[in-house]
């Protein structure tokens, strides 16, 4: 079975009408053509980055810098401890904004 007409397969995956696969793109399609980012997408990206930074910091503190894999101290994740790491997370977002949180967990006003 080949790719759908008008589509090329970029990873060897088969594309069919019953199954959508992200590896298939329209031959003449470009994501840069007439692309407008949803206004709320930045909030989603920042939320994901906040969780990633918090988990990374928690992992380094709980498991150690040189630990390979998830250590027993993080199985299961302590929610109260993770909340502290979330509140203390800070980073520069992809749009250049400095993201941090106050003691109540609120981000800076926009």
Secondary structure, DSSP 8 states (H G I E B T S, - for coil): ----TTEEESSS---BTTB--TTEEETT--TTTT----TTHHHHHHHHHHHHHHHHHHHHHHH-TT--S--GGGSS--HHHHHHHHHH--EE-TTS-EE-B-TTS-B---
